[in-house]
């Protein structure tokens, strides 16, 4: 069963309340998304660590309900 963009955003914001999240459904199939997540929690973290934080927020749904997520992460400019 696929996840919808609203659920992905909700899970990320639940784990990272300050996050600005944008989600795009790449194929219109509810199974392949691109996400850009901006959060101060990423400050002083490597790109791998930033992505791990997002994957942890998805609570094991990555690879199951969520097949593909092209992920971009960054720190807010004022952080």
C-alpha positions in Angstrom: 0.0 0.0 0.0 1.4 3.4 -1.0 1.7 6.4 1.2 0.4 9.8 0.3 2.4 13.1 0.5 0.4 14.4 3.5 1.3 11.4 5.6 5.0 11.7 4.7 5.0 15.4 5.6 3.1 14.7 8.9 5.7 12.1 10.0 8.6 14.3 9.2 7.1 17.3 10.9 6.2 15.1 13.9 9.9 14.3 14.3 11.2 17.7 13.2 8.6 20.3 14.3 10.6 23.2 12.8 11.0 21.6 9.4 9.9 23.1 6.2 8.9 20.2 4.0 8.0 20.1 0.3 6.9 16.8 -1.3 6.5 16.1 -5.0 4.8 12.9 -6.4 7.3 12.1 -9.2 5.1 9.7 -11.1 1.6 10.4 -9.9 1.5 6.8 -8.5 1.8 7.7 -4.8 4.9 5.5 -4.6 7.8 7.7 -5.9 8.3 11.0 -4.2 10.9 13.7 -4.0 11.2 15.6 -0.7 13.1 18.7 0.3 13.4 19.1 4.1 14.9 22.2 5.8 15.5 22.0 9.5 17.9 23.5 12.1 18.2 19.9 13.5 20.5 19.2 10.5 23.1 21.8 11.6 26.6 20.3 12.0 25.4 17.0 10.6 26.7 15.2 7.5 24.4 14.7 4.6 24.2 11.0 5.5 23.2 11.9 9.1 20.6 14.3 7.9 19.0 11.7 5.6 19.1 9.2 8.5 17.1 11.6 10.6 14.4 11.8 8.0 14.4 8.1 7.4 14.0 7.5 11.2 11.1 10.0 11.1 9.3 7.7 8.5 9.2 5.0 11.2 10.2 2.0 9.0 7.8 2.8 6.2 10.7 3.5 3.7 11.0 0.4 1.5 7.6 -0.8 2.5 4.7 1.6 2.0 7.1 4.1 0.6 9.0 2.7 -2.3 11.2 5.6 -3.4 12.1 8.9 -1.9 14.6 11.3 -3.6 15.7 13.3 -0.6 17.3 16.7 -0.3 18.0 18.1 3.1 19.4 21.5 4.2 19.8 23.8 7.1 17.9 27.1 7.2 20.0 30.1 6.1 19.6 31.8 9.5 20.7 28.7 11.5 
